[in-house]
Amino acid sequence: MHAKDILVDAFGRIREEVHAAVDGLSPGDLNTRIDDRTNSISWLVWHLTRVQDDHVADAFGLKQVWLSQDWPDRFALGLPGRDTGYGHTPRQVAKVQVDSGDLLLGYYDAVHKQTLASLRDLRADDLDRIVDENWSPPVTLGARLVSVLSDDLQHVGQAAFARGILEGR
């Protein structure tokens, strides 16, 4: 198995888990926060998608799906256009509300499609390309993609946990 195939498989698994965390939930459940210090499923899925969109687009020199396909207007969150949710306060988390799971999944699927298209022609030596010199050591494409996978897996796991709590009530 080649590195590209592993990455495609990993991002595909995240997609499956995102859909499992969101499918069939009401807007009320998606937007519920267990307490005022926790993140809702809506925020978690929006954030993991924003991070993937931002980081993959930057690493491959692409436009973010969020901005190029008018998702800020569809979500109408009242947040800056390039906001990814990083460092959000509880008040900012509370702003991320959706009217349906279809909105979250539509955005996620559009980002997933761009991610897979980005990986299509990836060669093993591409993973060594420096994509961010703001860190020491500089960040390679491989490290950036693994970082996105790690972040996405953590947040989709949190969303699944929150769903389990909501369904157990």
N, C-alpha and C positions, 0 to 999 in steps of 0.2 A: 504494500500500500504506500502510495506517495503522500508527501506532506499535504499537498493540495486536497487529496481525497479525504484525509483526516479532518482538515479544516471544513470542507463541505459537509461531511458527516456531522461534525460537532455543531455547526450552525443549523443544520437540519434538525438535530435533536432539540436545540433551543426553541426552534419554531414549534415543534410538537408540544413542548412544555408550556409555551406561551398560550397556545390555543387551548390546552387542557386547563390552564389557570383561569381563562376568560370565558370560554364557551358556556352559554346557558345562564350566566349570571345577570341579574337585573342591574340597571344603573345604580340603584341604591346599594346593592352589595359591592359593586365595583368601586364605588366612591366612599364606602364606609371605612373609617379609621377605628381600629380597636380601642385606641385612646388618643388623646390629642398630641402624643409624642410619636405615634407610629405612622407608617406610610400606608396609603390605600393600595388596593390592587391596581386601580387606575394609574396612580402615581408610579408605582413600581414598573408596570409594563411600559408606560410612556417614557420613563427615565431610561430603562434599559434599551429601548428602541432609539431614543435620542442619542445615547452614548454610541451605540453601534453605528448609527447614521453619521454622526459627527466624525468619529474616529476612522471609519472605513473610507468615507468620502475624502477626508484629509490625506490619508495614507496613499490613496490611488489618484489623487488630483481630480476628484469629481465634485459636482455640486451636491449638497445635501438634499436628500429626498424631501425633507421637512420644508425647505425653502423653495425648491424647484417645482414642487407639486402642490403648493398652496396649503399645506397642512396647518400652518398657524391660524389661518382663517377658519378652517374646518373645526379645529379644536376650540378656538376663541377663549384662550386661557388668560389673556391679559398679562402675559409674560413676555420679556424681550424675545425677539425672533430666534436668536442663537442660543437661548437658554437650554441647557441639557438637564437641569435639575441638580447638578453638582453643587453641594453646599446649601441646598434649600433649607430654609427655616420651616418650622411647623406651619406658619402662616402661608408660605409659598406652596408647601405641599397641599394645603387645603384648597388652593386655587385649581389644582388639576382634577377636574371633574368631567365626566363624559356622559353623554345621553344614551350611549349604547356600547356594547362590546365590539360591535362592527366597526366603529370608528378606530378603536385601539388596534384591532386586528388588521384593518385596512392599511393603517400606517405601518404596522409591523411587517406585514407581508410585502409592502412596497420596498421597505428597507432590506428585507431578506432577499428579495429579487435582485436588488442592486449589489448586495454583498456577494451573492453567488455569481453574478455576472463579472464582478471584479476578480473573483478567484478562478474563473474559467481558464485563463491563459497563464496562470501563475506557474513559475518554474521554481525549483528548489533554491537556486541561487538568488532569486528575488527576495527571499525571506531575510537575507543579510543586508538589504538596502536600508540605509538610515532614513527614517521618516520624521524624526524629531530630535533636534540637537539641543533642546532646552533641558536635557537631563544629563547626568553623568553616571554611567556612560550613556552616549546617545542611544535612542530607542530605534531598534530595527523593525522592519515590517513584521517579522515573525513574532517579536516580543509584543508589538502593538496588537496583533490579532489574538494572541493568547490572552492579553490583558482584557480585550473586549469580551472574549469568551468567558473568562473568569467573572467579570462584572455581570454579564448577562445571566450566567448560571446562578450566581448568588441571588440576584434580584428575582429571577423567575422562581427560585426555591422559596423565597420569602412570600411571593404572591401565592404559591401553592399552599404554604403554611397558613396564610391569612384566609384563603378560601376554605381550608379545613376547619378553621375556627368558626367562620361564619356559618358553614353548613352544619356544624355541631351544636349551634345555639338552638 
